[in-house]
């Protein structure tokens, strides 16, 4: 399939999703406006699309962080994992060179 056909289909899908979404207004200070314009310019998209992408990416990053934090808590409470960490630390201490004073 020619690339322009794929590109047109992607643009139509994006336009349809934008039309079906709820509008949102927000006030940006100078720093926020400049940041949004920088993102839009770097990605070659509109400011509205840059804002949508930034929100989606931030939400995904927060979900990953929450998942990692939950994993850390789970592993910290796991006695087998704790024992494995202690064995690794002891092995590393055994082969580590002395630090000069």
C-alpha positions in Angstrom: 0.0 0.0 0.0 1.5 3.4 -0.9 2.7 5.5 2.0 0.5 8.5 1.2 -2.6 6.2 1.5 -1.5 5.1 4.9 -0.7 8.6 6.0 -4.1 9.9 4.8 -5.8 7.0 6.7 -3.9 7.9 9.9 -4.8 11.6 9.5 -8.5 10.8 9.0 -8.5 8.5 12.1 -6.8 11.3 14.1 -9.3 13.9 12.9 -12.2 11.6 13.8 -10.9 11.0 17.3 -10.4 14.7 17.8 -13.9 15.5 16.7 -15.4 12.9 19.0 -13.5 14.2 22.0 -14.6 16.8 24.6 -13.0 20.2 24.3 -10.8 21.4 27.2 -9.6 24.9 27.9 -6.6 25.7 30.1 -4.5 28.7 30.8 -0.8 28.3 30.3 1.8 30.7 31.6 4.6 31.9 29.5 6.8 28.9 30.3 4.0 26.4 29.6 3.2 28.1 26.3 6.8 28.1 25.2 7.2 24.4 26.2 4.0 23.5 24.3 5.2 25.4 21.2 8.6 23.7 21.4 7.0 20.3 21.5 4.7 21.1 18.6 7.5 22.5 16.5 9.8 19.6 17.2 7.1 17.0 16.3 5.6 18.9 13.5 2.1 18.9 15.0 -0.4 21.5 16.1 -0.3 22.8 19.7 -3.5 21.0 20.4 -2.0 17.7 19.2 1.2 18.4 21.1 -0.9 18.9 24.3 -2.8 15.7 23.7 0.4 13.8 23.2 2.0 15.3 26.2 -1.0 14.4 28.4 -1.1 10.9 27.1 2.6 10.4 27.5 2.6 11.8 31.0 -0.3 9.6 32.1 1.5 6.5 30.7 4.7 7.5 32.5 2.8 7.8 35.8 1.2 4.4 35.3 4.6 2.9 34.7 6.0 4.6 37.8 3.1 3.4 39.9 3.6 -0.1 38.6 7.3 0.0 39.4 6.7 1.3 42.9 4.2 -1.5 43.6 6.8 -4.0 42.3 9.4 -2.5 44.7 7.1 -2.9 47.6 6.2 -6.4 46.7 9.8 -7.5 46.3 10.9 -5.7 49.5 8.3 -7.8 51.3 9.4 -11.1 49.7 11.7 -13.0 51.9 13.2 -15.0 49.0 14.0 -11.9 47.1 15.5 -10.2 50.2 17.7 -13.3 50.7 18.8 -13.2 47.1 19.7 -9.5 47.4 21.7 -10.2 50.5 23.6 -13.1 48.7 24.4 -10.8 45.8 25.6 -8.0 48.1 27.8 -10.5 50.0 29.3 -11.8 46.7 30.0 -8.3 45.5 31.6 -7.4 48.8 33.8 -10.5 48.6 35.3 -9.5 45.2 35.4 -5.7 45.7 38.7 -4.0 45.9 39.6 -2.1 49.0 39.0 1.7 48.7 42.1 3.8 49.4 41.9 5.8 52.5 
